């Protein structure tokens, strides 16, 4: 069941836009627009629960990759870990976040379909899905 008091912050090169209580279809549509260039950061805030952010979207070896980070109301932070085996755990990839480049650990970058799983559960319940692996 959809949570009340949801905010979707969309950041691009000209600033930010706030959507109050967007539908899940609107959130998913915006997620698909995160490309590391025009939009490189969105934040889905469930008031009283925290915020889930999607960063990056840069194309790396033919695949758009994203960092998914949860920040709770009490400032604890969790990130989705890629389930696929990453050959070199010390490898970093360049992604964009608020028009700044970041070298991000590859094991913490996921494809869009993985990000959608995280965002849909958070949108509907305000909780992190147990279908994905999260690290502090």
HELIX and SHEET records of a PDB file:
HELIX    1   1 UNK A   24  UNK A   33  1                                  10    
HELIX    2   2 UNK A  106  UNK A  108  5                                   3    
HELIX    3   3 UNK A  112  UNK A  125  1                                  14    
SHEET    1   A 7 UNK A  15  UNK A  20  0                                        
SHEET    2   A 7 UNK A   6  UNK A  12 -1                                        
SHEET    3   A 7 UNK A  39  UNK A  46 -1                                        
SHEET    4   A 7 UNK A  50  UNK A  60 -1                                        
SHEET    5   A 7 UNK A  63  UNK A  72 -1                                        
SHEET    6   A 7 UNK A  77  UNK A  81 -1                                        
SHEET    7   A 7 UNK A 133  UNK A 135 -1                                        
SHEET    1   B 2 UNK A  92  UNK A  97  0                                        
SHEET    2   B 2 UNK A 100  UNK A 105 -1                                        
END                                                                             
